[in-house]
Amino acid sequence: MTTSYLVGLIGSGIGSSLTPRLHESEADAAGIRYLYRVIDIDRLGVAPTDSGRLIREARDMGYDALNITHPCKQTVMDALDELAPDAELLGAVNTVLFRDGRSIGLNTDHSGFAAGLREGLVASALDRVVLLGSGGAGSAIAFALLSAGTRRLSVFDPARERADAVRHALAPAFPAARIDAISADDLAAAIGDADGLVNATPIGMVGHAGIPVDASLLHARLWVADAVYRPVRTQLIAAAEAAGCAVLDGGRMVVGQAADAFRLITGIEPDAARMRRLFLELASVQSAPATA
């Protein structure tokens, strides 16, 4: 088994990403050497469309694997030799493995969210769920929910065609489920009937403060999940707790996808609970106000 790994993260504005620390700390605990480099396209002055070239250069330089984040999850796909079926279905890759000179694209976003569901929302009903946002994170979350047994998924996106695209992509894979692209006028009724609500939009993250739905729509029968993890306690999560909802913070998905990627890269089973503790520690330090 390889005991030394060189891994990178390709994306935009990722200098403060917590992912390198999560991977390297888990590698330290496993007793393996693991160097995780940040490859920020903003700092390199390259466009997302150049991410395929970065993939090929990383392979040539001896990298063992890469993680891929916004806005490169789609643009890297054409540069890969092979795609896992789920990544191909979702049209997005967040993990690339280099094996025998070949690049293999995978997606651990959906499995990371699914792990959060299992660990953070034990015994919660999943039959009817409203999903806000249908970008890369939204489509992965939709896949995770449908795989976990959601029978009616209502997808809202201000760009209706994006919600329709998710519906068209996933419906053939989940013929027993009903997937609807809904309008803003449908949101109140859909949330009122739902078991769960997931925010997969940027609303609530640092620089995009706010709440994606009117807090008055939240009810105690509802569980609420947020894909936003900076801050961990978003306005949506705070409002949901105040309404008596069970909640799932965005850190669950971050840790879940990182744990799955680490397993794929190393073949070692990570301690997800330990990674969660480290994530919360790092996130609290990162969000603490600066002092003189």
Secondary structure, 3 states (H helix, E strand, C coil): CCCEEEEEEEECCCCCCCHHHHHHHHHHHHCCEEEEEEEEHHHHCCCHHHHHHHHHHHHHCCCCEEEECCCCCCCCHHHCCEECHHHHHHCCCCEEEEECCEEEEECCHHHHHHHHHHHHCCCCCCCEEEEECCCHHHHHHHHHHHHHCCCEEEEECCCHHHHHHHHHHHHHHCCCCEEEEECHHHHHHHHHHCCEEEECCCCCCCCCCCCCCCHHHCCCCCEEEECCCCCCCCHHHHHHHHCCCEEECCHHHHHHHHHHHHHHHHCCCCCHHHHHHHHHHHHHHHHCCCCC
